Amino acid sequence: MTASLTRRTRWALGSAVALAALFAGAATVASARGDGAASAPLTPAADSADAGFARDMAVHHQQAVEMSFVVRDVTDDEDVRRLAYDIAQTQANQRGMLLGWLDLWELPKTAPDGQGPMSWMPDAHSGHDMQDMKGMDHDGALMPGMATRAELARLRSARGEQAEILFLQLMTDHHEGGVAMARGCAERCAVPVEKRLAQGMVEAQRSELGLMADMLAERGAAPRP
């Protein structure tokens, strides 16, 4: 299989997962409103894993969307631009669902007093679940894998292949952190459709991690250690 076919296969897989997640989200909204539901919906507490994941992953996704738009404007490489577009579209849609669920549950989009990011996953800070904590709580990076303010500034100022490599490295870190967070929700969250969305994120982002490793290798680079 050629590299081009491999990329198209991975992009198709990611798009299919994202589409399935969108339909699942629509079904959840209908159920939570009581449309055809046989029983009352589960409404999580503000300090639950369900609410915490929805809040934190919405912020996490927003940075991925931001980085994708940045690299789109500083490179002409069609493969990188296509990947950036897919990431931006998928994660913007998922972010909308996560925030929509918080609205539906009538829960705040910020953590309760005394709780910070990732408080729903306390062992994240101990390293039990998070194998890669690059950027955690440093220079504006509030969650696993998030780029720092300095790294975002470097991405904005880079051009061409330099920008492509930096984007792929930063997004690799971002996906690794996102996968760990999504796995945490798949294990801890109580709302079934949110658990399914989290598992879908794990599968889609793992696929994109493989794609990005290939794209970095084509440019004589590798994910950051």
Z-matrix of the N, CA and C atoms (Angstrom, degrees):
N
C 1 1.472
C 2 1.524 1 109.01
N 3 1.309 2 117.42 1 130.97
C 4 1.460 3 120.70 2 -179.24
C 5 1.522 4 110.69 3 -72.75
N 6 1.352 5 114.27 4 162.67
C 7 1.468 6 118.83 5 178.82
C 8 1.517 7 110.59 6 -60.69
N 9 1.350 8 116.54 7 -38.47
C 10 1.466 9 120.34 8 -179.47
C 11 1.520 10 111.65 9 -63.33
N 12 1.359 11 116.00 10 -43.10
C 13 1.466 12 119.23 11 178.98
C 14 1.517 13 110.97 12 -66.56
N 15 1.355 14 115.80 13 -38.31
C 16 1.463 15 119.00 14 178.61
C 17 1.517 16 110.40 15 -61.34
N 18 1.341 17 117.08 16 -43.30
C 19 1.461 18 120.20 17 178.60
C 20 1.519 19 110.88 18 -61.43
N 21 1.334 20 116.92 19 -45.87
C 22 1.464 21 119.46 20 -178.37
C 23 1.520 22 111.23 21 -62.55
N 24 1.338 23 116.29 22 -37.66
C 25 1.464 24 119.77 23 178.21
C 26 1.518 25 111.28 24 -63.43
N 27 1.331 26 116.14 25 -43.77
C 28 1.465 27 120.11 26 -179.35
C 29 1.516 28 111.07 27 -68.20
N 30 1.338 29 116.76 28 -39.99
C 31 1.470 30 118.88 29 177.67
C 32 1.521 31 110.58 30 -64.11
N 33 1.339 32 117.34 31 -39.42
C 34 1.469 33 120.40 32 179.25
C 35 1.523 34 110.52 33 -63.93
N 36 1.339 35 116.56 34 -40.54
C 37 1.455 36 120.30 35 178.33
C 38 1.516 37 111.14 36 -62.38
N 39 1.335 38 116.47 37 -46.15
C 40 1.463 39 119.73 38 179.70
C 41 1.509 40 111.98 39 -61.92
N 42 1.329 41 116.97 40 -40.15
C 43 1.463 42 120.37 41 179.18
C 44 1.513 43 111.44 42 -65.99
N 45 1.338 44 116.74 43 -38.61
C 46 1.470 45 120.18 44 179.36
C 47 1.521 46 111.02 45 -65.09
N 48 1.322 47 116.58 46 -41.47
C 49 1.469 48 120.08 47 178.27
C 50 1.522 49 110.53 48 -63.47
N 51 1.333 50 116.21 49 -43.25
C 52 1.469 51 119.86 50 -179.86
C 53 1.517 52 111.16 51 -63.19
N 54 1.348 53 117.25 52 -41.27
C 55 1.458 54 120.48 53 -179.91
C 56 1.520 55 110.78 54 -64.96
N 57 1.335 56 116.05 55 -41.85
C 58 1.461 57 119.57 56 178.00
C 59 1.519 58 111.18 57 -61.42
N 60 1.331 59 116.00 58 -38.33
C 61 1.466 60 120.09 59 179.25
C 62 1.515 61 111.33 60 -65.22
N 63 1.331 62 116.88 61 -37.43
C 64 1.459 63 120.08 62 179.21
C 65 1.521 64 111.17 63 -64.13
N 66 1.335 65 117.09 64 -44.62
C 67 1.458 66 120.12 65 178.01
C 68 1.530 67 110.97 66 -63.77
N 69 1.335 68 115.50 67 -38.06
C 70 1.460 69 118.79 68 178.24
C 71 1.514 70 111.25 69 -64.01
N 72 1.341 71 115.54 70 -39.69
C 73 1.464 72 119.63 71 178.68
C 74 1.505 73 111.49 72 -63.47
N 75 1.323 74 118.07 73 -41.35
C 76 1.456 75 121.24 74 178.85
C 77 1.522 76 110.58 75 -63.27
N 78 1.312 77 115.97 76 -39.67
C 79 1.461 78 119.57 77 179.05
C 80 1.518 79 111.29 78 -65.27
N 81 1.328 80 116.24 79 -36.27
C 82 1.464 81 119.56 80 179.26
C 83 1.514 82 111.57 81 -65.43
N 84 1.329 83 116.91 82 -42.19
C 85 1.460 84 120.24 83 179.16
C 86 1.520 85 110.13 84 -60.39
N 87 1.332 86 116.82 85 -43.94
C 88 1.459 87 120.12 86 179.55
C 89 1.520 88 111.04 87 -62.14
N 90 1.328 89 116.02 88 -43.13
C 91 1.459 90 119.71 89 -179.14
C 92 1.519 91 111.26 90 -66.33
N 93 1.320 92 116.64 91 -42.13
C 94 1.461 93 120.26 92 -177.66
C 95 1.521 94 111.76 93 -66.06
N 96 1.316 95 116.65 94 -25.46
C 97 1.460 96 119.42 95 177.07
C 98 1.516 97 112.20 96 -83.40
N 99 1.337 98 115.23 97 -6.48
C 100 1.449 99 119.20 98 179.51
C 101 1.507 100 113.63 99 88.63
N 102 1.356 101 118.52 100 10.93
C 103 1.454 102 121.58 101 -179.17
C 104 1.522 103 109.62 102 -75.24
N 105 1.294 104 116.78 103 96.72
C 106 1.448 105 120.94 104 177.95
C 107 1.512 106 113.68 105 80.87
N 108 1.310 107 118.51 106 2.14
C 109 1.454 108 120.68 107 -179.10
C 110 1.527 109 109.79 108 -79.06
N 111 1.342 110 115.38 109 137.64
C 112 1.460 111 120.29 110 -178.28
C 113 1.515 112 111.99 111 -80.19
N 114 1.337 113 116.51 112 -23.62
C 115 1.457 114 119.47 113 -177.62
C 116 1.517 115 109.55 114 -136.66
N 117 1.328 116 114.92 115 163.50
C 118 1.461 117 119.91 116 -178.85
C 119 1.525 118 110.22 117 -65.22
N 120 1.327 119 118.83 118 142.50
C 121 1.459 120 121.07 119 -179.03
C 122 1.521 121 111.75 120 -72.27
N 123 1.321 122 115.12 121 155.40
C 124 1.452 123 121.20 122 175.90
C 125 1.513 124 109.05 123 -78.48
N 126 1.326 125 117.16 124 125.03
C 127 1.460 126 121.20 125 176.15
C 128 1.517 127 108.64 126 -111.34
N 129 1.317 128 117.36 127 110.80
C 130 1.468 129 119.73 128 -177.47
C 131 1.518 130 112.61 129 -72.16
N 132 1.323 131 115.74 130 160.13
C 133 1.461 132 122.09 131 177.32
C 134 1.522 133 109.95 132 -80.36
N 135 1.320 134 115.82 133 161.73
C 136 1.463 135 120.86 134 -177.62
C 137 1.522 136 112.26 135 -62.45
N 138 1.339 137 117.57 136 -28.62
C 139 1.464 138 120.81 137 -178.73
C 140 1.526 139 112.53 138 -99.98
N 141 1.324 140 116.83 139 15.32
C 142 1.458 141 120.77 140 -178.56
C 143 1.523 142 111.55 141 -79.25
N 144 1.321 143 115.52 142 165.27
C 145 1.469 144 120.12 143 174.69
C 146 1.518 145 110.55 144 -63.35
N 147 1.328 146 117.38 145 -36.49
C 148 1.467 147 121.21 146 -179.54
C 149 1.526 148 110.81 147 -60.14
N 150 1.334 149 116.08 148 -49.49
C 151 1.465 150 120.15 149 -179.15
C 152 1.527 151 111.22 150 -69.73
N 153 1.325 152 116.25 151 -41.01
C 154 1.468 153 119.81 152 -179.60
C 155 1.514 154 111.96 153 -63.39
N 156 1.318 155 116.67 154 -43.09
C 157 1.462 156 119.87 155 178.60
C 158 1.522 157 110.56 156 -64.20
N 159 1.321 158 116.95 157 -43.69
C 160 1.464 159 120.38 158 179.61
C 161 1.526 160 110.78 159 -59.56
N 162 1.328 161 117.74 160 -44.82
C 163 1.468 162 121.26 161 179.22
C 164 1.523 163 111.69 162 -64.39
N 165 1.347 164 115.07 163 -51.51
C 166 1.462 165 119.16 164 -173.09
C 167 1.523 166 112.39 165 -70.83
N 168 1.328 167 117.25 166 -40.13
C 169 1.456 168 118.39 167 -178.88
C 170 1.526 169 111.07 168 -70.58
N 171 1.314 170 117.88 169 -28.30
C 172 1.467 171 120.07 170 174.98
C 173 1.532 172 110.23 171 -62.35
N 174 1.328 173 116.64 172 -42.22
C 175 1.469 174 120.92 173 177.35
C 176 1.529 175 110.11 174 -67.87
N 177 1.316 176 116.46 175 -44.56
C 178 1.463 177 122.28 176 179.70
C 179 1.530 178 110.38 177 -58.08
N 180 1.333 179 116.03 178 -47.38
C 181 1.465 180 121.22 179 179.73
C 182 1.526 181 111.48 180 -62.93
N 183 1.322 182 116.94 181 -37.73
C 184 1.463 183 119.39 182 -178.09
C 185 1.521 184 111.22 183 -59.54
N 186 1.333 185 117.21 184 -38.14
C 187 1.460 186 118.74 185 178.88
C 188 1.530 187 111.48 186 -68.62
N 189 1.332 188 116.89 187 -36.32
C 190 1.467 189 119.35 188 177.31
C 191 1.520 190 110.58 189 -62.78
N 192 1.323 191 116.53 190 -40.72
C 193 1.467 192 120.90 191 177.38
C 194 1.526 193 109.73 192 -62.31
N 195 1.326 194 116.02 193 -44.30
C 196 1.472 195 120.69 194 -179.66
C 197 1.533 196 110.74 195 -60.67
N 198 1.338 197 117.31 196 -48.01
C 199 1.465 198 120.16 197 -178.80
C 200 1.525 199 111.13 198 -63.65
N 201 1.320 200 116.66 199 -35.97
C 202 1.464 201 120.48 200 -179.97
C 203 1.520 202 111.50 201 -65.08
N 204 1.315 203 116.79 202 -41.51
C 205 1.464 204 119.88 203 177.73
C 206 1.526 205 111.42 204 -68.02
N 207 1.334 206 116.64 205 -34.96
C 208 1.463 207 120.17 206 178.82
C 209 1.527 208 109.98 207 -62.60
N 210 1.347 209 117.36 208 -51.47
C 211 1.468 210 119.17 209 -175.69
C 212 1.521 211 111.29 210 -68.43
N 213 1.300 212 117.56 211 -30.08
C 214 1.462 213 120.25 212 177.64
C 215 1.523 214 111.29 213 -57.92
N 216 1.330 215 116.04 214 -33.26
C 217 1.457 216 120.73 215 -175.14
C 218 1.527 217 113.95 216 -90.59
N 219 1.350 218 117.75 217 -5.43
C 220 1.469 219 118.92 218 -176.04
C 221 1.529 220 112.11 219 -120.83
N 222 1.342 221 118.45 220 8.96
C 223 1.454 222 121.02 221 176.11
C 224 1.519 223 109.70 222 -141.73
N 225 1.321 224 115.54 223 152.69
C 226 1.456 225 121.44 224 175.69
C 227 1.525 226 111.25 225 -104.56
N 228 1.348 227 117.43 226 0.61
C 229 1.462 228 120.49 227 -177.62
C 230 1.527 229 110.04 228 -68.23
N 231 1.336 230 116.27 229 121.32
C 232 1.465 231 119.99 230 -174.48
C 233 1.524 232 112.66 231 -67.82
N 234 1.334 233 118.19 232 -35.64
C 235 1.464 234 119.99 233 179.69
C 236 1.526 235 111.27 234 -64.66
N 237 1.317 236 116.70 235 -44.99
C 238 1.464 237 120.51 236 179.36
C 239 1.523 238 110.19 237 -66.41
N 240 1.313 239 116.91 238 -43.10
C 241 1.469 240 120.16 239 179.39
C 242 1.533 241 111.00 240 -63.27
N 243 1.333 242 117.48 241 -38.54
C 244 1.466 243 120.33 242 178.71
C 245 1.531 244 111.11 243 -66.88
N 246 1.338 245 115.84 244 -43.65
C 247 1.465 246 119.39 245 177.08
C 248 1.523 247 110.37 246 -61.08
N 249 1.337 248 116.68 247 -45.26
C 250 1.466 249 120.43 248 -179.54
C 251 1.523 250 110.79 249 -60.79
N 252 1.333 251 116.46 250 -41.87
C 253 1.464 252 120.30 251 179.01
C 254 1.530 253 110.87 252 -62.51
N 255 1.336 254 117.02 253 -44.79
C 256 1.461 255 120.30 254 -179.63
C 257 1.526 256 111.77 255 -62.95
N 258 1.345 257 116.09 256 -42.75
C 259 1.462 258 119.60 257 178.91
C 260 1.523 259 110.34 258 -63.86
N 261 1.329 260 116.63 259 -44.94
C 262 1.463 261 120.10 260 -179.12
C 263 1.522 262 111.28 261 -61.46
N 264 1.331 263 117.10 262 -46.20
C 265 1.461 264 120.48 263 -178.84
C 266 1.522 265 111.89 264 -64.46
N 267 1.321 266 116.03 265 -48.26
C 268 1.462 267 120.42 266 -178.11
C 269 1.519 268 111.69 267 -62.03
N 270 1.332 269 115.94 268 -49.22
C 271 1.460 270 118.41 269 -173.77
C 272 1.526 271 111.83 270 -75.62
N 273 1.322 272 118.48 271 -28.53
C 274 1.467 273 119.59 272 174.03
C 275 1.530 274 110.10 273 -66.11
N 276 1.329 275 117.14 274 -42.12
C 277 1.468 276 120.32 275 177.66
C 278 1.525 277 111.88 276 -64.02
N 279 1.337 278 116.25 277 -44.34
C 280 1.461 279 119.39 278 179.29
C 281 1.528 280 110.84 279 -65.48
N 282 1.314 281 116.59 280 -38.95
C 283 1.471 282 120.08 281 177.38
C 284 1.529 283 110.28 282 -59.76
N 285 1.325 284 116.61 283 -41.48
C 286 1.461 285 119.94 284 177.66
C 287 1.519 286 112.00 285 -60.47
N 288 1.322 287 116.67 286 -40.46
C 289 1.461 288 119.64 287 177.92
C 290 1.523 289 111.61 288 -64.88
N 291 1.325 290 116.44 289 -44.56
C 292 1.462 291 120.04 290 -178.64
C 293 1.528 292 111.40 291 -61.33
N 294 1.322 293 116.32 292 -44.64
C 295 1.469 294 119.73 293 178.17
C 296 1.524 295 111.03 294 -68.65
N 297 1.333 296 116.63 295 -34.64
C 298 1.460 297 120.28 296 177.49
C 299 1.514 298 111.84 297 -63.99
N 300 1.327 299 116.37 298 -38.68
C 301 1.465 300 118.95 299 177.33
C 302 1.522 301 110.95 300 -64.31
N 303 1.328 302 117.41 301 -40.97
C 304 1.463 303 119.53 302 177.68
C 305 1.526 304 110.63 303 -60.46
N 306 1.329 305 116.88 304 -40.80
C 307 1.467 306 120.14 305 176.16
C 308 1.520 307 110.72 306 -62.98
N 309 1.319 308 116.33 307 -44.58
C 310 1.456 309 121.63 308 -178.65
C 311 1.529 310 111.01 309 -62.13
N 312 1.326 311 115.64 310 -37.88
C 313 1.465 312 120.44 311 179.68
C 314 1.529 313 111.88 312 -82.55
N 315 1.348 314 116.57 313 -3.40
C 316 1.464 315 122.64 314 -177.48
C 317 1.527 316 111.15 315 56.90
N 318 1.328 317 114.77 316 46.34
C 319 1.458 318 121.71 317 179.34
C 320 1.526 319 109.63 318 -115.13
N 321 1.327 320 117.15 319 150.23
C 322 1.472 321 120.14 320 -179.61
C 323 1.525 322 111.51 321 -69.50
N 324 1.333 323 114.57 322 155.13
C 325 1.463 324 120.03 323 179.16
C 326 1.522 325 111.70 324 -90.30
N 327 1.309 326 116.60 325 2.01
C 328 1.461 327 121.60 326 173.54
C 329 1.521 328 108.25 327 -117.48
N 330 1.327 329 115.69 328 154.88
C 331 1.463 330 120.12 329 -177.05
C 332 1.523 331 111.38 330 -66.18
N 333 1.336 332 117.48 331 147.83
C 334 1.470 333 120.52 332 175.93
C 335 1.524 334 111.24 333 -57.41
N 336 1.320 335 116.42 334 157.31
C 337 1.462 336 120.95 335 179.61
C 338 1.521 337 110.95 336 -52.49
N 339 1.314 338 114.82 337 136.47
C 340 1.461 339 119.99 338 178.11
C 341 1.511 340 113.87 339 86.36
N 342 1.339 341 118.09 340 -3.60
C 343 1.462 342 120.95 341 179.59
C 344 1.525 343 109.58 342 -117.69
N 345 1.293 344 115.53 343 136.45
C 346 1.455 345 120.43 344 177.49
C 347 1.511 346 110.89 345 -109.08
N 348 1.333 347 117.06 346 -174.43
C 349 1.453 348 120.30 347 176.78
C 350 1.528 349 111.65 348 -55.94
N 351 1.307 350 116.16 349 142.31
C 352 1.459 351 124.69 350 176.85
C 353 1.526 352 113.96 351 69.33
N 354 1.327 353 118.20 352 13.61
C 355 1.465 354 119.84 353 177.86
C 356 1.521 355 111.44 354 -65.93
N 357 1.331 356 117.51 355 -22.89
C 358 1.467 357 121.60 356 177.44
C 359 1.526 358 111.81 357 -72.74
N 360 1.317 359 116.27 358 -12.41
C 361 1.460 360 122.39 359 -178.43
C 362 1.517 361 108.07 360 -130.10
N 363 1.334 362 117.79 361 67.21
C 364 1.467 363 121.43 362 -169.17
C 365 1.511 364 114.29 363 -59.27
N 366 1.326 365 118.24 364 -32.24
C 367 1.455 366 118.95 365 -178.70
C 368 1.516 367 112.43 366 -76.44
N 369 1.363 368 117.46 367 -2.49
C 370 1.466 369 119.81 368 175.70
C 371 1.523 370 110.35 369 -60.01
N 372 1.334 371 116.03 370 -40.87
C 373 1.457 372 119.82 371 -176.57
C 374 1.520 373 111.86 372 -71.25
N 375 1.336 374 117.22 373 -20.76
C 376 1.462 375 119.77 374 179.66
C 377 1.514 376 112.04 375 -84.64
N 378 1.360 377 116.05 376 -11.05
C 379 1.452 378 119.37 377 179.49
C 380 1.510 379 113.62 378 89.56
N 381 1.341 380 117.96 379 2.28
C 382 1.464 381 120.08 380 -178.68
C 383 1.513 382 111.50 381 -64.17
N 384 1.331 383 116.94 382 -45.66
C 385 1.451 384 120.63 383 -179.66
C 386 1.517 385 112.22 384 -97.82
N 387 1.319 386 118.39 385 -30.12
C 388 1.451 387 121.57 386 -174.68
C 389 1.524 388 110.20 387 -96.27
N 390 1.317 389 116.20 388 110.34
C 391 1.451 390 119.88 389 177.68
C 392 1.526 391 110.69 390 -80.54
N 393 1.330 392 116.27 391 -25.24
C 394 1.464 393 119.88 392 -176.82
C 395 1.521 394 108.04 393 -127.86
N 396 1.322 395 116.62 394 112.45
C 397 1.447 396 120.94 395 -176.22
C 398 1.527 397 111.03 396 -114.83
N 399 1.345 398 117.46 397 25.01
C 400 1.462 399 120.12 398 -178.31
C 401 1.529 400 110.62 399 -55.26
N 402 1.322 401 115.51 400 128.06
C 403 1.452 402 120.21 401 175.70
C 404 1.517 403 114.90 402 86.67
N 405 1.322 404 118.66 403 -3.71
C 406 1.459 405 120.72 404 -174.05
C 407 1.529 406 110.61 405 -64.13
N 408 1.326 407 116.19 406 124.88
C 409 1.457 408 122.40 407 176.71
C 410 1.533 409 112.57 408 55.44
N 411 1.317 410 116.95 409 37.37
C 412 1.469 411 119.84 410 -178.42
C 413 1.524 412 109.57 411 -135.86
N 414 1.325 413 116.48 412 124.82
C 415 1.464 414 122.26 413 173.02
C 416 1.526 415 111.94 414 51.89
N 417 1.321 416 116.34 415 46.10
C 418 1.459 417 120.10 416 174.89
C 419 1.512 418 114.67 417 90.74
N 420 1.334 419 118.50 418 -6.70
C 421 1.470 420 120.80 419 178.62
C 422 1.520 421 108.34 420 -88.74
N 423 1.328 422 116.28 421 105.22
C 424 1.461 423 120.85 422 -170.58
C 425 1.521 424 114.02 423 -89.90
N 426 1.331 425 116.93 424 -17.43
C 427 1.453 426 120.44 425 -175.08
C 428 1.519 427 111.15 426 -136.71
N 429 1.333 428 117.08 427 164.44
C 430 1.470 429 120.57 428 -175.92
C 431 1.518 430 112.70 429 -53.87
N 432 1.331 431 115.59 430 132.05
C 433 1.451 432 121.54 431 174.77
C 434 1.511 433 115.77 432 81.96
N 435 1.317 434 118.44 433 -9.65
C 436 1.459 435 119.81 434 -178.24
C 437 1.524 436 111.01 435 -69.21
N 438 1.329 437 115.53 436 141.33
C 439 1.460 438 121.04 437 177.81
C 440 1.521 439 110.07 438 -71.98
N 441 1.320 440 115.42 439 149.18
C 442 1.462 441 120.19 440 176.82
C 443 1.529 442 109.68 441 -81.86
N 444 1.314 443 116.03 442 169.45
C 445 1.471 444 119.84 443 177.22
C 446 1.528 445 110.79 444 -60.48
N 447 1.333 446 116.11 445 -39.42
C 448 1.464 447 119.61 446 -179.82
C 449 1.531 448 110.79 447 -65.12
N 450 1.324 449 116.91 448 -39.53
C 451 1.468 450 120.00 449 179.65
C 452 1.520 451 111.46 450 -67.88
N 453 1.321 452 117.07 451 -38.69
C 454 1.462 453 119.85 452 176.28
C 455 1.520 454 111.10 453 -63.80
N 456 1.333 455 117.16 454 -38.28
C 457 1.461 456 120.51 455 178.16
C 458 1.527 457 110.45 456 -64.63
N 459 1.333 458 116.89 457 -40.22
C 460 1.463 459 120.41 458 177.36
C 461 1.520 460 111.07 459 -62.79
N 462 1.320 461 117.26 460 -40.48
C 463 1.461 462 120.44 461 179.52
C 464 1.527 463 110.51 462 -64.18
N 465 1.303 464 116.72 463 -41.51
C 466 1.472 465 119.97 464 -179.49
C 467 1.531 466 112.08 465 -64.72
N 468 1.324 467 116.80 466 -31.39
C 469 1.462 468 119.56 467 -176.76
C 470 1.530 469 112.69 468 -90.58
N 471 1.339 470 117.65 469 -13.26
C 472 1.469 471 120.89 470 -178.51
C 473 1.529 472 110.04 471 -77.51
N 474 1.321 473 115.06 472 160.88
C 475 1.456 474 121.13 473 179.34
C 476 1.530 475 110.13 474 -141.49
N 477 1.327 476 116.26 475 154.42
C 478 1.449 477 121.76 476 173.60
C 479 1.519 478 113.89 477 58.57
N 480 1.332 479 115.99 478 -139.00
C 481 1.460 480 120.22 479 -175.62
C 482 1.521 481 112.11 480 -62.47
N 483 1.336 482 117.54 481 -33.71
C 484 1.464 483 119.93 482 177.10
C 485 1.521 484 110.12 483 -59.19
N 486 1.321 485 117.32 484 -43.24
C 487 1.460 486 121.26 485 178.71
C 488 1.531 487 110.86 486 -66.99
N 489 1.327 488 116.69 487 -39.24
C 490 1.460 489 120.57 488 179.99
C 491 1.522 490 111.21 489 -61.58
N 492 1.336 491 115.85 490 -46.79
C 493 1.463 492 119.70 491 -179.30
C 494 1.525 493 110.71 492 -64.13
N 495 1.328 494 116.89 493 -45.85
C 496 1.467 495 119.54 494 -179.20
C 497 1.522 496 110.66 495 -63.05
N 498 1.330 497 117.45 496 -43.11
C 499 1.467 498 120.38 497 177.62
C 500 1.521 499 111.07 498 -59.34
N 501 1.324 500 117.18 499 -47.61
C 502 1.462 501 120.54 500 -178.88
C 503 1.525 502 111.61 501 -63.24
N 504 1.324 503 117.35 502 -37.30
C 505 1.466 504 120.12 503 177.94
C 506 1.521 505 111.44 504 -69.78
N 507 1.335 506 116.48 505 -45.59
C 508 1.465 507 119.79 506 179.37
C 509 1.521 508 110.97 507 -64.89
N 510 1.336 509 117.27 508 -39.79
C 511 1.458 510 119.56 509 -178.99
C 512 1.528 511 111.40 510 -72.51
N 513 1.323 512 116.81 511 -28.74
C 514 1.467 513 119.54 512 173.64
C 515 1.522 514 110.05 513 -63.20
N 516 1.338 515 116.35 514 -48.20
C 517 1.469 516 119.89 515 176.49
C 518 1.534 517 110.18 516 -58.35
N 519 1.332 518 115.13 517 -43.82
C 520 1.463 519 121.21 518 -177.61
C 521 1.524 520 110.68 519 -61.44
N 522 1.327 521 116.92 520 -45.99
C 523 1.467 522 120.90 521 179.40
C 524 1.529 523 111.51 522 -65.14
N 525 1.331 524 117.06 523 -39.90
C 526 1.466 525 119.22 524 179.36
C 527 1.527 526 110.60 525 -60.85
N 528 1.345 527 116.03 526 -43.21
C 529 1.462 528 119.11 527 176.15
C 530 1.509 529 111.87 528 -65.93
N 531 1.343 530 116.55 529 -40.71
C 532 1.462 531 120.47 530 179.24
C 533 1.515 532 112.75 531 -64.23
N 534 1.334 533 116.65 532 -39.12
C 535 1.469 534 120.43 533 178.06
C 536 1.524 535 110.22 534 -62.25
N 537 1.339 536 116.67 535 -43.56
C 538 1.463 537 119.75 536 179.40
C 539 1.525 538 111.06 537 -63.05
N 540 1.334 539 117.50 538 -41.56
C 541 1.463 540 121.04 539 177.81
C 542 1.530 541 111.08 540 -64.53
N 543 1.331 542 116.02 541 -44.96
C 544 1.466 543 119.68 542 -179.22
C 545 1.524 544 111.00 543 -64.87
N 546 1.314 545 116.41 544 -38.10
C 547 1.466 546 119.15 545 176.64
C 548 1.529 547 110.12 546 -63.02
N 549 1.339 548 115.26 547 -37.52
C 550 1.463 549 118.66 548 177.79
C 551 1.512 550 111.92 549 -62.18
N 552 1.346 551 117.56 550 -40.66
C 553 1.461 552 119.93 551 177.30
C 554 1.518 553 110.92 552 -68.07
N 555 1.331 554 117.35 553 -40.71
C 556 1.460 555 120.04 554 179.63
C 557 1.526 556 110.59 555 -58.12
N 558 1.331 557 116.60 556 -30.20
C 559 1.459 558 120.98 557 179.82
C 560 1.526 559 112.91 558 -87.71
N 561 1.352 560 117.65 559 -32.83
C 562 1.457 561 120.93 560 -169.76
C 563 1.525 562 114.96 561 -107.18
N 564 1.332 563 117.70 562 -29.97
C 565 1.461 564 120.10 563 -174.22
C 566 1.522 565 111.09 564 -67.31
N 567 1.336 566 116.18 565 151.83
C 568 1.457 567 121.55 566 -177.19
C 569 1.531 568 112.70 567 -103.98
N 570 1.334 569 118.22 568 -25.44
C 571 1.461 570 121.03 569 -178.30
C 572 1.530 571 108.58 570 -77.13
N 573 1.329 572 118.12 571 117.32
C 574 1.473 573 120.58 572 -172.41
C 575 1.521 574 114.23 573 -54.91
N 576 1.330 575 117.94 574 -44.75
C 577 1.460 576 118.30 575 -176.17
C 578 1.525 577 111.67 576 -69.19
N 579 1.322 578 117.79 577 -29.41
C 580 1.456 579 119.95 578 176.54
C 581 1.526 580 110.28 579 -70.24
N 582 1.330 581 116.15 580 -38.03
C 583 1.460 582 119.81 581 175.50
C 584 1.529 583 110.65 582 -62.33
N 585 1.339 584 116.32 583 -39.53
C 586 1.461 585 119.33 584 178.96
C 587 1.520 586 111.45 585 -67.73
N 588 1.335 587 116.60 586 -40.47
C 589 1.451 588 119.58 587 177.00
C 590 1.523 589 109.90 588 -61.32
N 591 1.332 590 117.31 589 -44.08
C 592 1.462 591 121.10 590 -179.59
C 593 1.528 592 110.66 591 -61.07
N 594 1.324 593 117.23 592 -42.86
C 595 1.457 594 119.72 593 178.90
C 596 1.524 595 110.97 594 -65.70
N 597 1.335 596 116.51 595 -36.37
C 598 1.456 597 120.01 596 175.79
C 599 1.526 598 111.95 597 -63.19
N 600 1.342 599 116.01 598 -37.56
C 601 1.465 600 119.95 599 176.37
C 602 1.523 601 110.34 600 -62.53
N 603 1.318 602 116.84 601 -42.52
C 604 1.464 603 120.84 602 179.47
C 605 1.520 604 110.04 603 -57.63
N 606 1.326 605 116.27 604 -49.01
C 607 1.461 606 120.46 605 -175.90
C 608 1.528 607 111.89 606 -66.84
N 609 1.339 608 116.96 607 -45.38
C 610 1.460 609 120.19 608 -177.52
C 611 1.529 610 111.25 609 -67.54
N 612 1.329 611 117.24 610 -42.17
C 613 1.459 612 119.02 611 -176.78
C 614 1.522 613 111.66 612 -73.65
N 615 1.327 614 118.03 613 -30.15
C 616 1.466 615 119.57 614 172.85
C 617 1.527 616 110.38 615 -62.46
N 618 1.324 617 116.35 616 -40.93
C 619 1.460 618 120.01 617 177.94
C 620 1.522 619 110.62 618 -62.26
N 621 1.338 620 116.56 619 -43.81
C 622 1.460 621 120.31 620 179.19
C 623 1.522 622 111.97 621 -67.21
N 624 1.338 623 117.56 622 -30.17
C 625 1.461 624 119.87 623 176.13
C 626 1.529 625 110.66 624 -62.37
N 627 1.329 626 116.63 625 -41.34
C 628 1.451 627 119.55 626 177.13
C 629 1.513 628 111.67 627 -64.42
N 630 1.317 629 116.13 628 -41.78
C 631 1.463 630 121.13 629 178.35
C 632 1.522 631 110.88 630 -61.78
N 633 1.324 632 117.00 631 -44.52
C 634 1.466 633 120.03 632 -178.05
C 635 1.523 634 111.66 633 -67.94
N 636 1.329 635 117.55 634 -33.87
C 637 1.467 636 120.03 635 175.91
C 638 1.527 637 110.02 636 -62.55
N 639 1.327 638 116.48 637 -41.47
C 640 1.467 639 120.43 638 178.01
C 641 1.533 640 110.72 639 -63.98
N 642 1.315 641 116.44 640 -42.26
C 643 1.466 642 120.64 641 -178.09
C 644 1.530 643 111.17 642 -67.28
N 645 1.323 644 116.62 643 -36.59
C 646 1.457 645 119.98 644 175.77
C 647 1.538 646 110.51 645 -65.66
N 648 1.324 647 116.76 646 -43.33
C 649 1.462 648 120.47 647 -179.90
C 650 1.535 649 110.70 648 -60.81
N 651 1.328 650 116.95 649 -37.68
C 652 1.461 651 120.54 650 177.82
C 653 1.529 652 112.02 651 -62.47
N 654 1.320 653 116.41 652 -23.00
C 655 1.460 654 121.70 653 -178.93
C 656 1.524 655 111.65 654 -102.87
N 657 1.334 656 116.56 655 13.91
C 658 1.456 657 120.85 656 179.12
C 659 1.508 658 113.77 657 68.99
N 660 1.330 659 116.22 658 26.69
C 661 1.479 660 120.62 659 -178.32
C 662 1.519 661 109.48 660 -128.88
N 663 1.307 662 116.08 661 -179.44
C 664 1.468 663 122.50 662 -177.81
C 665 1.514 664 108.75 663 -151.36
N 666 1.339 665 117.32 664 162.44
C 667 1.468 666 119.53 665 173.72
C 668 1.525 667 110.46 666 -56.49
N 669 1.324 668 116.29 667 153.19
C 670 1.461 669 120.38 668 -179.85
C 671 1.514 670 110.05 669 -68.74
N 672 1.335 671 117.34 670 144.71
C 673 1.486 672 120.70 671 179.34
C 674 1.516 673 111.03 672 -68.47
